[in-house]
Amino acid sequence: MVKTLEKSFIDQSLLNQAVKQMVKNKNNFGAVLCVEQGNDFSWINSAGNLKVNDQFFITSVTKLFVTAVILKLRAENRLHLDDKISIYLSNDIMDGIHVLNGVDYSNEITLQHLISNTSGIADYFFQKQANGKAGGSNLFKGQDEAWPLEKTLESIKQIKPQFKPEQKASYCGTNYQLLGRIIENITGMSIKDVFKSYIFDELNLSKTYVYENENDTKPVSLYYKSQSLHLPKFISCPSFTPEGGIVSTAQETMTFLKAFFNGRFFQKEEIESLKKWRLIFRPSLFYYGIGLEKLWVPRIVSPFKPIGDILGFWGQSGAFAFYHPKRDLYFTGTVNQSSGIGHNSAFNAMIKIIKAVDDRGHKSNAP
């Protein structure tokens, strides 16, 4: 455990119980949970085979870093969300990227469509390819391979797009691979160097970095169900970096999360403009806005005192980074389980803690 500031009204025994409960589910071998409330309280603990300072793959929590970069570039007037992506991408990338039922929508797609997962572009990872298998299916079997952008484009241009742009939302890794290339083209820097310059160095994050070396063994081993999952070629591929290639710790992810929601990269009032929610069903129920997720919390969970917004991002690895504005609570950590079953454990821990704290930061008397 680390520092606990004096103004806290959070019961630490409840927090210890919450993190221990996160490893009760089958195949959740370890968990780290970091909780902060405003500037008054900071707590971290771990359970199972993880330690509080372990570095882990944050996978899609990386997308929140992409949102920070995009909004920072917008603040610098270097892009607008309604810009067509064809402004920033070459003709060979754009050619046939979204042809649905004989209609080419490629030149209608905007930056906002990509970052809100409403482009309708085919998803290289979850959609079935010509061989009847999803692109990512072999990866979950431990068959490691790189997916450069060129391979992704070749794959998705042979798959039927999901829907017309803006028709609905669907989680799509292809969108973020394209965003990564766009960021590189705007800045003239690699996405790795963009993250380092714009975020890691800015926040003095010494244990957070882009995974790029296949022989790097610093991150803890990831699991898929009961098996250790080793995918260095896939994760180290530069095209995967904006999709999920960052390694961090719970505490340094917390530093970023608080900077994100407190105006370090853009005016904090802009958070409201990101709340254009559409329900997503993978890997668990949540809403997707503009580069931001909101947890779906059934009313039955707290019928008399609605939970309210829980904003942030899930990672396929079981990593999480969420903020509860109503109680000024921040949560980061991981259950290090890529099958999706671990998300529920992290969700339950967050809900348990939120319910124990009322709007003033005091211990709640609600059941």
KASULVEN-V289630 format. One record per residue. N is the residue number from 1. SS is DSSP state (2 for helix, 1 for strand, 0 for the rest). OMEGA is omega in whole degrees, -180 to 180 (NA if undefined). Layout:
# KASULVEN-V289630
n=N ss=SS omega=OMEGA
n=N ss=SS omega=OMEGA
This chain:
# KASULVEN-V289630
n=1 ss=0 omega=177
n=2 ss=0 omega=-170
n=3 ss=0 omega=172
n=4 ss=0 omega=-174
n=5 ss=0 omega=-167
n=6 ss=0 omega=-174
n=7 ss=0 omega=-176
n=8 ss=0 omega=172
n=9 ss=0 omega=-178
n=10 ss=0 omega=-180
n=11 ss=0 omega=-176
n=12 ss=2 omega=177
n=13 ss=2 omega=176
n=14 ss=2 omega=179
n=15 ss=2 omega=178
n=16 ss=2 omega=178
n=17 ss=2 omega=-178
n=18 ss=2 omega=-178
n=19 ss=2 omega=176
n=20 ss=2 omega=180
n=21 ss=2 omega=-179
n=22 ss=0 omega=179
n=23 ss=0 omega=178
n=24 ss=0 omega=-180
n=25 ss=0 omega=179
n=26 ss=0 omega=177
n=27 ss=0 omega=168
n=28 ss=0 omega=-172
n=29 ss=0 omega=180
n=30 ss=1 omega=179
n=31 ss=1 omega=170
n=32 ss=1 omega=179
n=33 ss=1 omega=175
n=34 ss=1 omega=-179
n=35 ss=1 omega=173
n=36 ss=1 omega=175
n=37 ss=1 omega=-177
n=38 ss=0 omega=175
n=39 ss=0 omega=-172
n=40 ss=0 omega=-171
n=41 ss=1 omega=176
n=42 ss=1 omega=-176
n=43 ss=1 omega=175
n=44 ss=1 omega=174
n=45 ss=1 omega=-179
n=46 ss=1 omega=178
n=47 ss=1 omega=179
n=48 ss=1 omega=-173
n=49 ss=0 omega=177
n=50 ss=0 omega=176
n=51 ss=0 omega=-173
n=52 ss=0 omega=-177
n=53 ss=0 omega=-180
n=54 ss=0 omega=172
n=55 ss=0 omega=-176
n=56 ss=1 omega=177
n=57 ss=1 omega=180
n=58 ss=0 omega=180
n=59 ss=2 omega=-170
n=60 ss=2 omega=169
n=61 ss=2 omega=174
n=62 ss=2 omega=-177
n=63 ss=2 omega=176
n=64 ss=2 omega=173
n=65 ss=2 omega=176
n=66 ss=2 omega=178
n=67 ss=2 omega=179
n=68 ss=2 omega=-180
n=69 ss=2 omega=-179
n=70 ss=2 omega=-179
n=71 ss=2 omega=176
n=72 ss=2 omega=177
n=73 ss=2 omega=176
n=74 ss=2 omega=178
n=75 ss=2 omega=177
n=76 ss=0 omega=179
n=77 ss=0 omega=179
n=78 ss=0 omega=174
n=79 ss=0 omega=172
n=80 ss=0 omega=-176
n=81 ss=0 omega=179
n=82 ss=0 omega=175
n=83 ss=0 omega=173
n=84 ss=1 omega=-177
n=85 ss=2 omega=179
n=86 ss=2 omega=176
n=87 ss=2 omega=-170
n=88 ss=0 omega=-176
n=89 ss=0 omega=-178
n=90 ss=0 omega=-179
n=91 ss=2 omega=-178
n=92 ss=2 omega=175
n=93 ss=2 omega=-175
n=94 ss=2 omega=-174
n=95 ss=0 omega=176
n=96 ss=0 omega=-177
n=97 ss=0 omega=179
n=98 ss=0 omega=177
n=99 ss=1 omega=-175
n=100 ss=1 omega=180
n=101 ss=0 omega=177
n=102 ss=0 omega=-180
n=103 ss=1 omega=-179
n=104 ss=1 omega=180
n=105 ss=0 omega=-172
n=106 ss=2 omega=-175
n=107 ss=2 omega=176
n=108 ss=2 omega=-173
n=109 ss=0 omega=-179
n=110 ss=1 omega=174
n=111 ss=2 omega=-180
n=112 ss=2 omega=177
n=113 ss=2 omega=-180
n=114 ss=2 omega=-172
n=115 ss=2 omega=177
n=116 ss=0 omega=-179
n=117 ss=0 omega=179
n=118 ss=0 omega=-178
n=119 ss=0 omega=-175
n=120 ss=0 omega=177
n=121 ss=0 omega=-180
n=122 ss=0 omega=180
n=123 ss=0 omega=-177
n=124 ss=0 omega=-170
n=125 ss=0 omega=-173
n=126 ss=0 omega=-179
n=127 ss=0 omega=179
n=128 ss=1 omega=177
n=129 ss=0 omega=-177
n=130 ss=0 omega=-180
n=131 ss=0 omega=178
n=132 ss=0 omega=-179
n=133 ss=0 omega=174
n=134 ss=1 omega=-178
n=135 ss=0 omega=-177
n=136 ss=0 omega=-173
n=137 ss=2 omega=180
n=138 ss=2 omega=179
n=139 ss=2 omega=179
n=140 ss=2 omega=175
n=141 ss=0 omega=178
n=142 ss=0 omega=179
n=143 ss=0 omega=-172
n=144 ss=0 omega=174
n=145 ss=0 omega=179
n=146 ss=0 omega=176
n=147 ss=0 omega=175
n=148 ss=0 omega=-177
n=149 ss=2 omega=-179
n=150 ss=2 omega=178
n=151 ss=2 omega=177
n=152 ss=2 omega=-179
n=153 ss=2 omega=178
n=154 ss=2 omega=-179
n=155 ss=2 omega=-172
n=156 ss=2 omega=178
n=157 ss=0 omega=175
n=158 ss=0 omega=180
n=159 ss=0 omega=178
n=160 ss=0 omega=176
n=161 ss=0 omega=-174
n=162 ss=0 omega=-178
n=163 ss=0 omega=176
n=164 ss=0 omega=177
n=165 ss=0 omega=176
n=166 ss=0 omega=-178
n=167 ss=0 omega=177
n=168 ss=0 omega=180
n=169 ss=0 omega=175
n=170 ss=0 omega=-178
n=171 ss=0 omega=-171
n=172 ss=0 omega=180
n=173 ss=2 omega=179
n=174 ss=2 omega=-180
n=175 ss=2 omega=-175
n=176 ss=2 omega=172
n=177 ss=2 omega=178
n=178 ss=2 omega=177
n=179 ss=2 omega=178
n=180 ss=2 omega=179
n=181 ss=2 omega=179
n=182 ss=2 omega=178
n=183 ss=2 omega=179
n=184 ss=2 omega=-179
n=185 ss=2 omega=179
n=186 ss=2 omega=-174
n=187 ss=2 omega=-174
n=188 ss=0 omega=-179
n=189 ss=0 omega=171
n=190 ss=0 omega=180
n=191 ss=2 omega=175
n=192 ss=2 omega=-178
n=193 ss=2 omega=176
n=194 ss=2 omega=178
n=195 ss=2 omega=-178
n=196 ss=2 omega=-176
n=197 ss=2 omega=-173
n=198 ss=2 omega=-172
n=199 ss=2 omega=-173
n=200 ss=2 omega=-179
n=201 ss=0 omega=-179
n=202 ss=0 omega=-177
n=203 ss=0 omega=-179
n=204 ss=0 omega=179
n=205 ss=0 omega=-175
n=206 ss=0 omega=-178
n=207 ss=0 omega=-180
n=208 ss=0 omega=-177
n=209 ss=1 omega=175
n=210 ss=1 omega=179
n=211 ss=0 omega=-176
n=212 ss=0 omega=-176
n=213 ss=0 omega=-179
n=214 ss=0 omega=-177
n=215 ss=0 omega=-180
n=216 ss=0 omega=-179
n=217 ss=0 omega=-179
n=218 ss=0 omega=180
n=219 ss=0 omega=178
n=220 ss=0 omega=-179
n=221 ss=0 omega=179
n=222 ss=1 omega=179
n=223 ss=1 omega=166
n=224 ss=1 omega=-171
n=225 ss=0 omega=-176
n=226 ss=0 omega=-174
n=227 ss=1 omega=172
n=228 ss=1 omega=-175
n=229 ss=1 omega=-175
n=230 ss=0 omega=-175
n=231 ss=0 omega=-175
n=232 ss=2 omega=180
n=233 ss=2 omega=-179
n=234 ss=2 omega=-174
n=235 ss=2 omega=-178
n=236 ss=2 omega=-180
n=237 ss=0 omega=-176
n=238 ss=2 omega=180
n=239 ss=2 omega=180
n=240 ss=2 omega=-176
n=241 ss=2 omega=-179
n=242 ss=2 omega=-180
n=243 ss=2 omega=-178
n=244 ss=2 omega=-170
n=245 ss=0 omega=-178
n=246 ss=1 omega=171
n=247 ss=1 omega=179
n=248 ss=1 omega=173
n=249 ss=0 omega=179
n=250 ss=2 omega=-178
n=251 ss=2 omega=-180
n=252 ss=2 omega=172
n=253 ss=2 omega=176
n=254 ss=2 omega=178
n=255 ss=2 omega=178
n=256 ss=2 omega=-177
n=257 ss=2 omega=-179
n=258 ss=2 omega=177
n=259 ss=2 omega=-180
n=260 ss=2 omega=-174
n=261 ss=2 omega=-178
n=262 ss=0 omega=168
n=263 ss=0 omega=-180
n=264 ss=0 omega=-175
n=265 ss=0 omega=-179
n=266 ss=0 omega=180
n=267 ss=0 omega=-175
n=268 ss=2 omega=178
n=269 ss=2 omega=-179
n=270 ss=2 omega=178
n=271 ss=2 omega=-179
n=272 ss=2 omega=-177
n=273 ss=2 omega=180
n=274 ss=2 omega=-172
n=275 ss=0 omega=174
n=276 ss=0 omega=-164
n=277 ss=0 omega=170
n=278 ss=1 omega=-175
n=279 ss=1 omega=178
n=280 ss=1 omega=-175
n=281 ss=0 omega=-176
n=282 ss=0 omega=-2
n=283 ss=0 omega=175
n=284 ss=0 omega=-178
n=285 ss=0 omega=174
n=286 ss=1 omega=177
n=287 ss=1 omega=178
n=288 ss=1 omega=176
n=289 ss=0 omega=177
n=290 ss=0 omega=-180
n=291 ss=0 omega=-176
n=292 ss=0 omega=177
n=293 ss=1 omega=174
n=294 ss=1 omega=180
n=295 ss=1 omega=175
n=296 ss=0 omega=-177
n=297 ss=0 omega=179
n=298 ss=0 omega=-178
n=299 ss=2 omega=-178
n=300 ss=2 omega=179
n=301 ss=2 omega=178
n=302 ss=2 omega=-170
n=303 ss=0 omega=-175
n=304 ss=0 omega=178
n=305 ss=0 omega=-177
n=306 ss=0 omega=-176
n=307 ss=0 omega=-177
n=308 ss=0 omega=-175
n=309 ss=0 omega=167
n=310 ss=0 omega=-167
n=311 ss=1 omega=177
n=312 ss=1 omega=-178
n=313 ss=1 omega=168
n=314 ss=1 omega=168
n=315 ss=0 omega=180
n=316 ss=0 omega=-179
n=317 ss=0 omega=-173
n=318 ss=0 omega=175
n=319 ss=1 omega=-180
n=320 ss=1 omega=175
n=321 ss=1 omega=-174
n=322 ss=1 omega=-180
n=323 ss=1 omega=177
n=324 ss=1 omega=-174
n=325 ss=2 omega=-174
n=326 ss=2 omega=-179
n=327 ss=2 omega=178
n=328 ss=0 omega=-179
n=329 ss=1 omega=178
n=330 ss=1 omega=-180
n=331 ss=1 omega=171
n=332 ss=1 omega=178
n=333 ss=1 omega=180
n=334 ss=1 omega=165
n=335 ss=0 omega=170
n=336 ss=0 omega=-178
n=337 ss=1 omega=-171
n=338 ss=0 omega=-179
n=339 ss=0 omega=-177
n=340 ss=0 omega=-177
n=341 ss=0 omega=-177
n=342 ss=2 omega=-178
n=343 ss=2 omega=-178
n=344 ss=2 omega=179
n=345 ss=2 omega=179
n=346 ss=2 omega=178
n=347 ss=2 omega=-179
n=348 ss=2 omega=179
n=349 ss=2 omega=180
n=350 ss=2 omega=-179
n=351 ss=2 omega=-180
n=352 ss=2 omega=-179
n=353 ss=2 omega=179
n=354 ss=2 omega=-178
n=355 ss=2 omega=-179
n=356 ss=0 omega=-176
n=357 ss=1 omega=179
n=358 ss=0 omega=-173
n=359 ss=0 omega=-178
n=360 ss=0 omega=-179
n=361 ss=0 omega=178
n=362 ss=0 omega=179
n=363 ss=1 omega=-175
n=364 ss=0 omega=174
n=365 ss=0 omega=-180
n=366 ss=0 omega=-180
n=367 ss=0 omega=NA
